[in-house]
Amino acid sequence: MAENYKEFDKAPILPEIQISRFSFRVRELILAGFAAVTLVVCLILAIFIGAQKRSTPYPTVPSPTCNSPPCFRAAAYTIENLNISADPCQNFHQYVCGNFPKNNPLNPELSQRTVLWNLYYDNEDKLRTLMESPTIRDTAWSSEKKLKDLFKSCLNDYGKMAAGGKPFLDKVIAPTGGWNVLGNWNDASWNFQTALQKASVDFWTPCLFTFQVTTDEYNAQRRVIEIDFTALLTYMFKDSGVNENTVIVVREDDWIRRMTAMVGSLPTSDKNRILNNYIVWRMARRYAQDLSSEYIHANRDFYVDVTGVAAFLGTWRYCFNYAGQYFRDGLGALYVRDHFADKNKEKVHEITDYIKGALIDAVLAGSIMDQNTKLSAKAKLDKAVDKLGYPDFMMDDASLDAIYASLTVNRSDYFQNVLNINKFEKEDSNRRLKQTETKDEWPYRTYDTSMNYINWWNQLLIPAGMLQFPLYDYTLPHYTNFGCIGGLIGHYYVHSIDRWGSQYGPDGMYSTWWSSETRDKYAEAENCFSRAFENKTMGPFNVPGNSRPVTIPVQGKRFAWEGMAVTSGVRLAYKAYKNWEKMNGNELSAPGMNKTNDQMFFISYAQTTCFSRTEELSYNYALGQRIPEDVRTNTALSQLDEFVSAFNCPVTSPMNAKEKCTMFA
C-alpha cells in the first residue's frame, strides 16, 4: 500500500487520449492544434498576398515585418473584412469593408451590424456571464448581491406567473385612486392632480410629460430641472428645497401649450373618467413587461398592431437592460474589474496627448482663426480633461455599496423591487439636484461603445467598452490604434473648438470666444465641405410602389459641420501618428499585408466604419439624412492629400477629390 504512490507518480499530469491505434497526451494535441492554426493563418496570408492586384502600383513596402501575436491578430481581422477585388482609389470603403456583411449576417433580431454594435454585444455577453456567476460578496449591504438578486428576480418567470396581475392592481392602480373599468373608482373623490403626481413620481410613469435632473448647459457648475411642465416639482423635489426661483428648462413649450389646451377642452361631465382611463393606461403600458406572460403578450400584440413591427427583447435582454439602467454603476464595476486592463487606460492617454498636441499645432498654424481666437482655443485645449475607461470609485467596494445603501432588493419579489427602485430614483434625483459640481460624473455606462466630447465640462469621455479590440488594445501596432480609436478621438476633439465648441469656454461656461472674422472664415470652410457632400447620393433603394430604384441626395449643408469634424479628425490622428513615429521610430510592418504603415493607418480607420444593414433601415436612415458610413468615409478620405499619397490615387479617381477642403488652412 505504501508503494502505491510510486505507481501514481508514473501517471502523466495531463491525461492521454486514444485515437485509433495511437495514443496522444493532451499536451501533444494542444501543440499540434496550435501548429495547425498557425499553418492555416500562414496559408490565408499567402493567398491574400498572391491575390492582390490593382492597376496603380502602391508605394514601396517597408521591411521587416512584425511577427508578434498582436500583429497577426490585427492583420487577420483586417484581411477578414477586406474585398481585395475592389480598387481602393475607386471606392475605399468597399475595399476595406467589402466582406464585412458576409462575415456579419443579419437576423430577425438584428437589422444592422456595425463595428461598435458588435463590440457592444460582445461586452453584453461578457456581462451576462458575470451576472450569472456566483456572488462573491454575499452580504446584505453588498451592491454586487443587490444587482444579481435584482437580475435573478427579473428572470424568475415562475414567480411572475404565480403573481399574475395582482401586484399591479394592488400596488399601482389602487394607490392612484382605482380604475373606472374595474368598478373601484369614485368620480367624486378622484383628484386628477393627485393621481398625476403619484403616477409620474411614485410610479415613475411619463403620462403627459417627462422630467429629469441634468447639468445646466449654460452653467456647468449648477443643476437644473429639465422638465416639460412645473406642476409636479414640489411633490417630486420636496427634499431639495425647490421653490418658485428654481431654474427650469422647458424643452418642448409648444407641446405644453397644446397638451394643456387639449386637457382643458375635455367635456366637464366626463373629464375625470377620460383622464383616469388615460393615466391607468399609461401605467399599464409602463409595467406590462414586469408582469406575467399574459400581460407581456397582450402588450406585444398591441405594439404590433400600432407599429407594424414585430421585434421584441427576450426576457434575458429586457432584464439586462433594466439592470443596466438602474444599476449602472454596479454593472459597470463588474465589467471593468473583469474585462479591462489598466494598461489600456494608461496607454490611450498617450494617443489623446499626441492628438491634442496635433490639434493645437494645427490651430496655431492655421489661418481660419485670428491670433486672439487661436490663443483662446489653445487655452481651452490646455484645460481639457480626458476621462478614460472608468471612474476610480468603481474599484472601491465601500463606495459602490454606499451608492445603493438605501435600496432594498428581494430576490423573490421582482415587482416590489421595481417599486423600490422607483423610490430610490426619486431619492437620487433629489440628491443630484442639491449638488453643484457635476464634472466628476460619468454620463455613459462603462461598457458602452459611445464616445463624446462634453463641451459644458470641457471633457473627452471614452468608456472602457470602447477601449477593446478591434478599436483599441495597448498591444496592437500604433498605426492600428491611432487609425482606429485615434480617428474617433480626433473627430470629437475637433468638436471642442468648432462651431459647437465655440459656445463654451475653458471652464465649460457658456461663452462665445470666436471673433466675427473667425466665424466668417469658418463659414467659408464649412461651405467647401457642404459642396463636397452635396453631390453625393444615398442608395439606390428598392422601395415598394416604385418601378425603379430610388436614390436620395445628401443635403451637404446640413452635414457639413459634422463632415468637417470627421475629415479633420482623421487628419489629426494621422499627424499625431507621424509625430509619434518621429519620437519612437518606424514600426515593423503588418505581416502578410504588403502594405505600408501609412496605408495600414487609413485601412484601420476606415474599418471602424464597416456596417451591414437591411435595405429598409438604410432607406429610413437616408430619409432622415443620416449619412451612411461608406459615403461619409469615402468623402472624408478623398479630401486628404495624405490618403491620396499613401495609396497613389490618380488625379481622376473618385478617392482624389478635385476640390480639397480643410478646417486648418
Buried (B, 14 or more C-beta within 10 A) or exposed (E): EEEEEEEEEEEEEEEEEEEEEEEEBEEEBEEEEEEEEEEEBEEBBEEBEEEBEBEEEBEEBBEEBBEEEBBBBBBBBBBEBBBBEBBBBBBBBBBBBBBBBEEBEBEEEBBBBBBBBBBBEBBBEBBBEBBEEEBEEEEEEBBBBBBBBBBBBBBBEEBBEEBBBEBBBEBBBEEBBBBBEEEEBEEEEBEBEEBBBBBBBBBBBEBBBBBEBBBBBBBBBBBBBBBBBBBBBEBBBEEBEBEEEBEBEBEEEEBBEEBEEEBEEBEEEEBBBEBBBBBBEBBBEBBBBBBBEEBBEEBBEEBEEEEEEEEBEEBBEBBBEBBBEBBBBBBBBBBBBEBBBEEBBEBBEBBBEBBBBBBBBBBBEBEBBBEEBBBBBBEBBEEBEBBBBBBEBBEEBEBBBEBBEEBEBBBEBBBBBBBBBBBBBBEBBBEBBEEEEBBEBBBBBBBBBBBBBBBBBBBBBBBBBBBBBBBBBBBBBBBBBBBBBBBBBBBBBBBBBBBBBBBBBBBBBBBEBBBEEBBEBBEEBBBBBBBBBBEBEBBEBEBEEEEEEBEBBBEBBBBBBBBBBBBBBBBBBBBBBBBBBEEEEEBBBBBBBBBBBBBBBBBBBBBBBBBBBEEEEBBBBBEEEEBBBBBBBBBBBBBBEBBBEBBBBEEEBBBBBEEBBBBBB
